[in-house]
Amino acid sequence: HDKNGDWVDNFDVFVDIFRLSEKAQRAYNAVKRQLTEKLGQTQYACYHVRLGDFIPMCEELKEMKGNPSFQYWNEMLEQGHKCALTPDEVVMGVLSRSMPALLLSNDNPYVESRLEAASVASVSSKWVQDRLAEERPPGMNEAEFEVLTMLIEQQLCGEAEYALLNKFSTFSARIKAIKRGVGYEYWGVQAPVT
């Protein structure tokens, strides 16, 4: 807690620790160019979505409601933050912005097909990973590639005009830090689009 009693987000403090190497930066630049070409413009919205892999954890949090050890998580749930989303909630969130979309999730085929049917220009984590594989620095092992992919996805999302993030995710916390506190909201408590 800070002096006002608010939770301190260490990701805000450490945002600049993870810097891309020169080779990784070149790969990032190539993927970013391809992203804007695919979406047809430089402005896009980013959606960090935790679907199937988060459901068991989110259910456990609900069962721990009231447990003092889970005070932070209980507060987030009470404020309306969504831990796990349904695919339909994701689609509605994306459609409400009327912008090309970068959809970061490891579980989104249903969402992708719905966005395609609605004629929303979008790319997914899989698309980013495939483009990055084309730019993969020589000699990089699989574990390094996974970390590089994660960092580049976070950077792409951090540079989006708007990001809808998951309050329960450390991945989202770093994106919020990259955005320097501007141009993001959290699932469940986002303002209605007018």
One Martini backbone bead per residue (centre of mass of N, CA, C, O) as a GRO file, in nm:
protein
  194
    1HIS     BB    1   0.099   0.035   0.017
    2ASP     BB    2   0.041   0.350   0.025
    3LYS     BB    3  -0.015   0.647   0.197
    4ASN     BB    4  -0.339   0.606   0.099
    5GLY     BB    5  -0.391   0.274   0.081
    6ASP     BB    6  -0.299   0.191  -0.190
    7TRP     BB    7  -0.216  -0.007  -0.430
    8VAL     BB    8   0.090  -0.114  -0.548
    9ASP     BB    9   0.230  -0.117  -0.878
   10ASN     BB   10   0.521  -0.260  -0.980
   11PHE     BB   11   0.495  -0.226  -1.292
   12ASP     BB   12   0.522   0.083  -1.291
   13VAL     BB   13   0.821   0.079  -1.184
   14PHE     BB   14   0.933  -0.169  -1.405
   15VAL     BB   15   0.886  -0.106  -1.719
   16ASP     BB   16   1.207  -0.056  -1.812
   17ILE     BB   17   1.351  -0.336  -1.786
   18PHE     BB   18   1.226  -0.445  -2.059
   19ARG     BB   19   1.448  -0.470  -2.315
   20LEU     BB   20   1.523  -0.469  -2.636
   21SER     BB   21   1.712  -0.581  -2.849
   22GLU     BB   22   1.823  -0.516  -3.153
   23LYS     BB   23   1.704  -0.772  -3.283
   24ALA     BB   24   1.425  -0.756  -3.149
   25GLN     BB   25   1.353  -0.476  -3.260
   26ARG     BB   26   1.348  -0.559  -3.555
   27ALA     BB   27   1.121  -0.763  -3.523
   28TYR     BB   28   0.914  -0.568  -3.416
   29ASN     BB   29   0.907  -0.370  -3.656
   30ALA     BB   30   0.806  -0.581  -3.859
   31VAL     BB   31   0.542  -0.655  -3.712
   32LYS     BB   32   0.422  -0.371  -3.699
   33ARG     BB   33   0.401  -0.327  -4.001
   34GLN     BB   34   0.215  -0.573  -4.054
   35LEU     BB   35  -0.014  -0.484  -3.871
   36THR     BB   36  -0.092  -0.219  -4.018
   37GLU     BB   37  -0.147  -0.355  -4.286
   38LYS     BB   38  -0.368  -0.557  -4.193
   39LEU     BB   39  -0.555  -0.325  -4.055
   40GLY     BB   40  -0.517  -0.040  -4.233
   41GLN     BB   41  -0.382   0.094  -3.970
   42THR     BB   42  -0.242   0.253  -3.677
   43GLN     BB   43  -0.515   0.232  -3.538
   44TYR     BB   44  -0.589   0.047  -3.234
   45ALA     BB   45  -0.715  -0.218  -3.048
   46CYS     BB   46  -0.672  -0.385  -2.731
   47TYR     BB   47  -0.716  -0.736  -2.617
   48HIS     BB   48  -0.703  -0.890  -2.307
   49VAL     BB   49  -0.756  -1.247  -2.288
   50ARG     BB   50  -0.905  -1.467  -2.049
   51LEU     BB   51  -1.000  -1.784  -2.066
   52GLY     BB   52  -0.966  -2.106  -2.006
   53ASP     BB   53  -0.701  -2.071  -1.817
   54PHE     BB   54  -0.874  -1.890  -1.588
   55ILE     BB   55  -1.123  -2.033  -1.471
   56PRO     BB   56  -1.015  -2.188  -1.221
   57MET     BB   57  -0.903  -1.940  -1.072
   58CYS     BB   58  -1.169  -1.774  -1.061
   59GLU     BB   59  -1.330  -1.981  -0.901
   60GLU     BB   60  -1.145  -1.978  -0.654
   61LEU     BB   61  -1.186  -1.682  -0.579
   62LYS     BB   62  -1.489  -1.703  -0.519
   63GLU     BB   63  -1.444  -1.912  -0.281
   64MET     BB   64  -1.251  -1.683  -0.120
   65LYS     BB   65  -1.453  -1.505  -0.031
   66GLY     BB   66  -1.344  -1.325   0.263
   67ASN     BB   67  -1.055  -1.391   0.256
   68PRO     BB   68  -0.788  -1.213   0.377
   69SER     BB   69  -0.568  -1.330   0.172
   70PHE     BB   70  -0.779  -1.206  -0.070
   71GLN     BB   71  -0.832  -0.896  -0.064
   72TYR     BB   72  -0.756  -0.784  -0.341
   73TRP     BB   73  -0.938  -0.974  -0.509
   74ASN     BB   74  -1.202  -0.903  -0.370
   75GLU     BB   75  -1.201  -0.605  -0.451
   76MET     BB   76  -1.210  -0.649  -0.755
   77LEU     BB   77  -1.479  -0.802  -0.763
   78GLU     BB   78  -1.651  -0.579  -0.617
   79GLN     BB   79  -1.584  -0.363  -0.857
   80GLY     BB   80  -1.630  -0.563  -1.136
   81HIS     BB   81  -1.413  -0.730  -1.217
   82LYS     BB   82  -1.298  -0.948  -1.465
   83CYS     BB   83  -1.154  -1.254  -1.490
   84ALA     BB   84  -1.352  -1.417  -1.666
   85LEU     BB   85  -1.457  -1.480  -2.000
   86THR     BB   86  -1.662  -1.477  -2.252
   87PRO     BB   87  -1.669  -1.477  -2.584
   88ASP     BB   88  -1.913  -1.277  -2.603
   89GLU     BB   89  -1.786  -1.050  -2.434
   90VAL     BB   90  -1.556  -0.999  -2.625
   91VAL     BB   91  -1.711  -0.928  -2.878
   92MET     BB   92  -1.864  -0.687  -2.753
   93GLY     BB   93  -1.613  -0.522  -2.680
   94VAL     BB   94  -1.504  -0.493  -2.969
   95LEU     BB   95  -1.763  -0.379  -3.113
   96SER     BB   96  -1.786  -0.112  -2.934
   97ARG     BB   97  -1.525   0.039  -3.080
   98SER     BB   98  -1.478   0.039  -3.393
   99MET     BB   99  -1.195  -0.123  -3.426
  100PRO     BB  100  -0.925  -0.242  -3.478
  101ALA     BB  101  -0.782  -0.569  -3.367
  102LEU     BB  102  -0.596  -0.683  -3.084
  103LEU     BB  103  -0.588  -1.029  -2.985
  104LEU     BB  104  -0.494  -1.145  -2.664
  105SER     BB  105  -0.468  -1.501  -2.682
  106ASN     BB  106  -0.477  -1.867  -2.621
  107ASP     BB  107  -0.822  -1.865  -2.670
  108ASN     BB  108  -0.981  -1.757  -2.992
  109PRO     BB  109  -1.147  -1.885  -3.236
  110TYR     BB  110  -1.435  -1.785  -3.186
  111VAL     BB  111  -1.377  -1.484  -3.185
  112GLU     BB  112  -1.252  -1.462  -3.465
  113SER     BB  113  -1.502  -1.561  -3.625
  114ARG     BB  114  -1.695  -1.335  -3.527
  115LEU     BB  115  -1.527  -1.094  -3.636
  116GLU     BB  116  -1.527  -1.178  -3.928
  117ALA     BB  117  -1.838  -1.174  -3.959
  118ALA     BB  118  -1.827  -0.850  -3.867
  119SER     BB  119  -1.587  -0.705  -4.018
  120VAL     BB  120  -1.328  -0.716  -3.829
  121ALA     BB  121  -1.026  -0.603  -3.797
  122SER     BB  122  -0.792  -0.871  -3.712
  123VAL     BB  123  -0.565  -0.996  -3.462
  124SER     BB  124  -0.358  -1.240  -3.314
  125SER     BB  125  -0.137  -1.411  -3.137
  126LYS     BB  126  -0.082  -1.610  -3.365
  127TRP     BB  127  -0.010  -1.401  -3.574
  128VAL     BB  128   0.229  -1.280  -3.424
  129GLN     BB  129   0.391  -1.541  -3.397
  130ASP     BB  130   0.418  -1.596  -3.702
  131ARG     BB  131   0.567  -1.332  -3.772
  132LEU     BB  132   0.800  -1.370  -3.570
  133ALA     BB  133   0.914  -1.633  -3.689
  134GLU     BB  134   1.020  -1.484  -3.948
  135GLU     BB  135   1.215  -1.290  -3.737
  136ARG     BB  136   1.386  -1.484  -3.598
  137PRO     BB  137   1.655  -1.507  -3.434
  138PRO     BB  138   1.932  -1.659  -3.451
  139GLY     BB  139   1.956  -1.914  -3.198
  140MET     BB  140   1.676  -1.921  -3.080
  141ASN     BB  141   1.505  -2.055  -2.844
  142GLU     BB  142   1.196  -2.140  -2.732
  143ALA     BB  143   1.196  -1.982  -2.465
  144GLU     BB  144   1.290  -1.714  -2.586
  145PHE     BB  145   1.056  -1.687  -2.788
  146GLU     BB  146   0.828  -1.669  -2.578
  147VAL     BB  147   0.931  -1.410  -2.446
  148LEU     BB  148   0.941  -1.234  -2.695
  149THR     BB  149   0.644  -1.256  -2.765
  150MET     BB  150   0.536  -1.132  -2.506
  151LEU     BB  151   0.681  -0.856  -2.528
  152ILE     BB  152   0.562  -0.780  -2.806
  153GLU     BB  153   0.267  -0.790  -2.734
  154GLN     BB  154   0.282  -0.576  -2.514
  155GLN     BB  155   0.385  -0.348  -2.695
  156LEU     BB  156   0.154  -0.344  -2.897
  157CYS     BB  157  -0.061  -0.285  -2.682
  158GLY     BB  158   0.075  -0.026  -2.560
  159GLU     BB  159   0.037   0.123  -2.861
  160ALA     BB  160  -0.243   0.143  -2.840
  161GLU     BB  161  -0.506   0.352  -2.817
  162TYR     BB  162  -0.653   0.095  -2.688
  163ALA     BB  163  -0.712  -0.093  -2.374
  164LEU     BB  164  -0.832  -0.417  -2.270
  165LEU     BB  165  -0.801  -0.550  -1.949
  166ASN     BB  166  -0.670  -0.767  -1.687
  167LYS     BB  167  -0.657  -0.730  -1.344
  168PHE     BB  168  -0.545  -1.048  -1.293
  169SER     BB  169  -0.294  -0.974  -1.482
  170THR     BB  170   0.045  -0.941  -1.542
  171PHE     BB  171   0.038  -0.887  -1.841
  172SER     BB  172  -0.150  -0.637  -1.814
  173ALA     BB  173   0.025  -0.472  -1.619
  174ARG     BB  174   0.248  -0.410  -1.828
  175ILE     BB  175   0.071  -0.261  -2.029
  176LYS     BB  176  -0.012  -0.034  -1.843
  177ALA     BB  177   0.277   0.067  -1.805
  178ILE     BB  178   0.336   0.132  -2.102
  179LYS     BB  179   0.086   0.342  -2.105
  180ARG     BB  180   0.114   0.531  -1.853
  181GLY     BB  181  -0.206   0.538  -1.763
  182VAL     BB  182  -0.314   0.547  -2.075
  183GLY     BB  183  -0.567   0.398  -2.261
  184TYR     BB  184  -0.730   0.221  -2.036
  185GLU     BB  185  -0.903  -0.079  -1.931
  186TYR     BB  186  -1.129  -0.298  -1.765
  187TRP     BB  187  -1.284  -0.570  -1.735
  188GLY     BB  188  -1.619  -0.469  -1.614
  189VAL     BB  189  -1.527  -0.129  -1.593
  190GLN     BB  190  -1.599  -0.012  -1.847
  191ALA     BB  191  -1.689   0.230  -2.040
  192PRO     BB  192  -1.920   0.340  -2.224
  193VAL     BB  193  -1.985   0.378  -2.550
  194THR     BB  194  -2.078   0.694  -2.729
   0.00000   0.00000   0.00000
